[in-house]
Amino acid sequence: MSTKLDQAEFGGQVAGKPGSATGSGHPDLVEAMRAYQTAVDIFDEAVADKLGLNRTDFRCIEILDRHQPMTAGALAHASRLSTGTITFVIDRLEAAGFVRRLRDEDDRRRVLVEMVPVAQLKVHACHLPMIEDARAALADFAADEIAVVCKFLRISTAVFQRNVPT
């Protein structure tokens, strides 16, 4: 696999210098968003390290923390991992004491995955200082300003999800 970017591979659609926001129409917004993404990425890596997890396993923990319990298939889909890979992820997380498998009470053939309560506490404890800092930083925002930020984040999430390279 070549590491050199080939402009022809991208159909000549690369505008401006690599890494620039040329042509975006909102270069300040693009720069702020990229800086935010980098900060979140660094934060998530540090939390994963603190918890003794790799980034893929931590991504699955983040998904489970918001949507548990989930089937292995649903977790594979949400994390964009194959069903074979998700089995190994769940095995590692179970061995490390982060998740447990349980039978679905409505359909005994299905197995659900959920975080164990102590693992949720550990994950939340890692996030608590950042959450408290964010609350203080956003304390002066009016409800309508928070609503705009939430709308922007939901739209941005959908844009990224629609444009994941395949």
N, C-alpha and C positions, 0 to 999 in steps of 0.2 A: 504494500500500500504506500503510495507516494504521499509525502508530507508537503510537497510544494503545491500551492494553489495554482490551478490552471484556469485562467479567466474564461477560456473557451468552455470549460466544464460548466460554468455558470451562465452560459449563453450571452456573455458580454454584458451582463446586467450589473456588474460591480461598478458603482458610481464613486467618483472621487478617490481619495487616498484610502488604503486599507484602514479600517477603524474610524473613519470619519463619518459624520452625520450629513454629508453632502447630499442634497436633494431631498432631505426628509421634510423640509418645510418648518420643522420645529427643532432646530439643533440643540437648544438649551434643554428641552424636554427629553430628547434622545440621550444627551449626555447625563442628565440627572437619573434617567431610568437605567442606563448602563452602570453608573456608579452604584445605584441601589442594588442592582442584581449582583454585582461583585461583592458588595458588603454582605448581602444575604448568603451568598455562596461561601464566603470566608467564615461567617458566623455558623452556618450549618456544618461546615467541615470541623470547626472547633468543638461544637456540641457532640458531633459523632465521635470525635477523638476522645473527648471526656467520658463518653459513655462506653468506649471500647468497641465501637461499631465502625464498619466501613460505610462509605457514602450510600451505596445501594441499599444496605440493610437499614440505614437511618431513614432513607427516603420512604421505605415501606413502613417504618415506625410512624413517621409523620402522617402518612396516609391513613394508617390504622387509627391513630389518635383522633382523627376527624371523622372517620366513617366506620368504625368497628361496631359489631363484628362483621367480618367479610369472609366470603369464600376465598379459597386460594385463587380460583380463576378470576374473581373480581379484583383481587389485589394484584394479580399479574397484569390484568388489563389496565388498571389505574396507574401502575408503576412502569408500564410499557416493557415488561419482562416476559419471557416465555414461561409457559406453565412448568417446564422442567427446571428452569432457573429459580422460579418462585418456590418450588419445593425445597431447594437447597437453602434459599434465604430463610424460609420458615424454620427449617431444621436448625440453622445457626442461631436464629433469634430465640427459638425454644430452648436450645442448649444453654444459651446465655441468660435465660430467665426473663426474657422480655415479653414473650407471647406464649399462649397455650392454644391447643386445638380442642374444640369441643363439638359434640354432635348437635346438629340442628334439631331442636325439639319438634319442629313441624315436618321435617323430612330427615329421618334417621340415616339416610344414605349420604347426606351432605355433611361436610365437615366445615366448621367455621373457625376463623382465627381471630383472637382478640388479645389485646395487651393485658398483662397481669397488672393489678393495681399498683404494686410497688414500682414497676417499670414506668407507669404513667407518672407517678410522683417524681421519679428521677428525671424524666424528660421535662416535666413542668418546672422542676427546681432549676434546671439549666436555663430555661427561658425566663424565669421570674425577674432577674435583674433587668433584662432587656424590656420586658413588659412594663415594669415600673418606670423605667426611663422614658419609654414611649408615652405612657400616660401623662407624665410630667411635661414632656415636650409638646404634647397635643392638647394640654389642658385649656389653652386659650382659643382653640378652634370652636367655632359655633357648630351647632348640629347640622346646618345646611352645608358647611364646609366639609365636615366629616362625610356627609352623604356624597359630595362630589368626589372626594378621594376614594371612597368605596366603589362608586360607579366606575371611576378610572381604573381601579385595580381589577374589577370584574371584567371590564372590556379588555384590558391588557392581557389578562389570563386567557380569555377566549381567543384573542389574536394569536398568542403564543401556541396554544393548543391546536389551532387550525393550521399552523405553519411549521410544525415539527418536521424537520427533514427526514425523508424516508430513503 
